[in-house]
Amino acid sequence: MDWREIYKSRLSTADEAVRNIRSGDTVVLAHCVGEPPAITDALAANAERFENVEIRHMVSLGRGAYAAPGMERHFRVNPMFAGANVRDCLAEARGDFTPAFFHEVPKLFREGKLTIDVLACQVTPPDEHGYCSLGTSVDYTLQATKTARTVIAQVNSQFPRTYGDGFVHVSELDHIVEADTPLFEIQPPAIGDAERAIGEYCASLVEDGSTLQLGIGGIPDAVMLFLKGKKDLGIHSEMISDGTLALFESGVITNSRKSENRGRMTVTFLMGTRRLYDFAHENPAIEVRPVDYVNHPIVISRQYRMISINSAMQVDIQGQVNAEAIGLRQFSGVGGQVDFIRGVAMGEGGKAIIAMPSATVKKDGSMISKIVPLLDRGAPVTTSRNDIDYVVTEYGIAPLKGQSLRQRARNLIGIAHPDSRAGLADEFEKRFLEKF
């Protein structure tokens, strides 16, 4: 059968498509910008049809109406990353949370350790051969198209067609919903004095020819401000955002000295503004590939001079990192932090950096140190003290790899907020029986 006939035979409205979901099913939402708003809205609108439908995802940018109070009889939220739209649901025990390294998610689908009955995703219109692109989000979404019993796809002409591994034939889509909804956009953040100082310190650790992993937010964007004098940088990153474009367009990022995929930026998803999505559309300079390739520590280890820059909520004075929770309250997830930190450690010439402001300033003006004697009660250790390499705040760089507990504590206290150093020094003296 011609692919056009297959396509027409599978067209439906969003309401019709979600009626193919059964009570008790597990529905996985495509990651980040790949989440299909027409389908998730229809899912919530038809809630009365469902009982105990489990919803899984990592970063979700949608409204998350399935996680609202009163929806728990219909939907059981069980994400692998806690965004703003599900945090209250988790905190109120109306949902669950499943920890997972990002690079392992496709394997967990294949092995059935993470169940998936239905995938809801967003794709481009088909090309002349009948292939749609997963666009911004190949990550775990590609594997989910192969593992799920049912694939419900929103075809959106605003979605960028990207090169790499994210092509799906229309015959692999069970229900097709045509809906041109605006793409989720994340605007560039404001960069304050602390972020600028952190960015400058991080940039000082980057050598010419390095390959970078950067995230989104004020600190990664600040780092890029101070990379303008570098040469022949490359990108092998979980994601990129708009801040990367200026370095690429100015010739700082050439990808010419990467060990693998030379000449191309390699990512597993994109998250930014329309400018980023337009840049990625049919652009051979960027490839979007599955997360079990991009984030696999062995693949990362093959990149010479790999630099990873990630953030944290707390670092204790022995070097344990909590990057995902406020005590027992799940705030985000591990994402790809450990994937990259371990990959860098396995390779040659690389550096793994945890970059964060020294303190959080509350609305009332009080300050909470992010360098602490002990992690908060119940907080997870996202990155172990054995993995930690560098910690950077606006007050400097603390090298930790190969350092004793005593020296780690000294280095970390030295870059803590000045108002918290006395208390940390007291803890140092109690712990090590030595004057700080």
LOFI-569105 format. One record per residue (C-alpha): residue in three letters; x, y, z. Coordinates in steps of 0.5 Angstrom, whole numbers, plus 500, padded with zeros to 3 digits. Example, Ala and Ser with C-alpha at 12.3 -4.5 7.8 and 13.67 -1.06 7.14 Angstrom:
% residues 2
ala525491516;ser527498514;
***
This chain:
% residues 436
met500500500;asp503507498;trp505511504;arg500516503;glu494511503;ile497509510;tyr497516512;lys490518510;ser487511513;arg490513520;leu488520521;ser483522527;thr482528531;ala485528538;asp479526542;glu478520537;ala486518538;val486518545;arg480513546;asn485508544;ile488508551;arg485503555;ser484504563;gly491501566;asp495503560;thr502507561;val502513557;val509516555;leu509523553;ala515525548;his520529551;cys521536552;val519540546;gly516534543;glu511533548;pro504533543;pro499539547;ala493537542;ile494530545;thr495531552;asp489536552;ala485531549;leu487526554;ala485531560;ala479533557;asn477525556;ala479524563;glu472521565;arg474515560;phe480513564;glu482509570;asn489508573;val492511567;glu500512568;ile503518565;arg511518564;his515523562;met522526563;val522534562;ser515536561;leu513543558;gly506542558;arg500544562;gly500538566;ala492538567;tyr493530568;ala496532575;ala491537577;pro488535584;gly482531583;met485527577;glu488522581;arg483517580;his484517572;phe491518572;arg497516576;val503521575;asn510517575;pro515522571;met523521571;phe524528572;ala520533576;gly518539573;ala514545575;asn507542572;val508536577;arg512538583;asp505539587;cys502532585;leu509529587;ala509533594;glu502531596;ala503524594;arg498524588;gly503521584;asp510517584;phe517518582;thr522514578;pro529515578;ala533513572;phe539515569;phe537519562;his542514558;glu539508561;val531510559;pro531507552;lys534500555;leu529500560;phe523501555;arg527495551;glu527490557;gly520492560;lys523495566;leu519501564;thr513499562;ile510503556;asp503501552;val502508549;leu507513546;ala504520545;cys509524541;gln510530536;val513529529;thr513533522;pro509532516;pro512526512;asp517527507;glu516525500;his518518502;gly513518508;tyr518519513;cys516524519;ser522527523;leu522527531;gly525534530;thr527537537;ser526530541;val530524539;asp532522546;tyr528516549;thr522518544;leu525514538;gln526507542;ala519509545;thr516509538;lys519502537;thr517499544;ala510502545;arg503498543;thr500504540;val503510537;ile499517537;ala503522533;gln501530533;val503532526;asn505539526;ser508543521;gln511548525;phe516542528;pro523542525;arg526537521;thr532535524;tyr538530521;gly541524525;asp537518527;gly530521529;phe526519523;val519515523;his515512517;val508513517;ser507506518;glu510506525;leu504511527;asp498508529;his494514530;ile495521526;val493528529;glu494534525;ala495540529;asp499546528;thr500548535;pro506553537;leu512550540;phe514550547;glu519556548;ile524557553;gln526565553;pro534566555;pro534568562;ala537574565;ile545574567;gly546577574;asp553578577;ala554571580;glu552568573;arg557572570;ala563571575;ile561563575;gly561563567;glu568567567;tyr571561572;cys568556568;ala571558561;ser578559564;leu578551565;val576550557;glu582549553;asp582550545;gly579544541;ser575542547;thr568539546;leu562541551;gln556539554;leu552545556;gly545545559;ile540551559;gly540557564;gly543563566;ile550559568;pro551556561;asp549562557;ala554566562;val559561560;met558562553;leu559569554;phe567568556;leu568563550;lys569568545;gly576568545;lys577560544;lys578556538;asp575550535;leu570548540;gly565542539;ile559540542;his557533544;ser551535549;glu545532552;met542539549;ile543546546;ser539552547;asp539559544;gly546561547;thr550556543;leu548559536;ala552566537;leu558562538;phe557557532;glu555563528;ser562567530;gly566561528;val568559536;ile564552535;thr567549529;asn566542531;ser573541527;arg577537533;lys571533535;ser574525536;glu567523533;asn562526529;arg567531527;gly564537523;arg557537527;met554539533;thr551532537;val545533541;thr539528544;phe534534544;leu533541543;met530547548;gly530554547;thr526559542;arg523559535;arg530562533;leu534555535;tyr528551532;asp529554525;phe536554526;ala536546527;his531545521;glu534541515;asn541544518;pro546538517;ala551542522;ile547539527;glu544532529;val539529534;arg541522536;pro538517541;val540519548;asp543512549;tyr548514544;val549521546;asn549520553;his552514554;pro558514558;ile563510553;val561514548;ile562521552;ser569518554;arg571517546;gln571525546;tyr578528547;arg578534552;met570533554;ile568539558;ser561538562;ile558543566;asn552542570;ser549545576;ala547543583;met542545589;gln547543594;val554540595;asp556538602;ile564539604;gln566532602;gly563533595;gln557529595;val552533590;asn544533591;ala542536584;glu535534584;ala531535591;ile529540597;gly530534602;leu525529601;arg521534596;gln523532589;phe524538585;ser527535578;gly531529576;val538526575;gly538528568;gly544527564;gln549529570;val552523572;asp552520565;phe557526563;ile561526569;arg562519569;gly564519561;val568525562;ala572521568;met573515563;gly576519557;glu582523557;gly584531558;gly577532560;lys574536566;ala567535569;ile564542573;ile559543578;ala557550577;met552554582;pro551560586;ser554560593;ala547561596;thr540562594;val537568596;lys530567599;lys524572598;asp525575604;gly532577603;ser535571607;met541567604;ile541559604;ser548557603;lys549551597;ile555549600;val553545606;pro556541612;leu551535610;leu546534605;asp539536607;arg535530611;gly532525605;ala536529600;pro539524594;val546524593;thr546525585;thr553525584;ser557521589;arg564524592;asn568519588;asp565522581;ile566529583;asp571533579;tyr571541580;val566545583;val565553581;thr561558585;glu562566584;tyr568566589;gly572561585;ile574554583;ala575548588;pro578542585;leu576536588;lys578530584;gly584526588;gln583531594;ser583528601;leu576529605;arg580535609;gln583538603;arg576538599;ala573541605;arg578547605;asn577548598;leu569548598;ile569553604;gly574557600;ile568558595;ala562558599;his558565600;pro562569605;asp556569610;ser556562611;arg564561611;ala564561619;gly559556620;leu562551615;ala569553618;asp566551625;glu564544622;phe571543619;glu574544626;lys569539629;arg570534624;phe577534623;leu580537630;glu584542626;lys584549626;phe581552619;
***
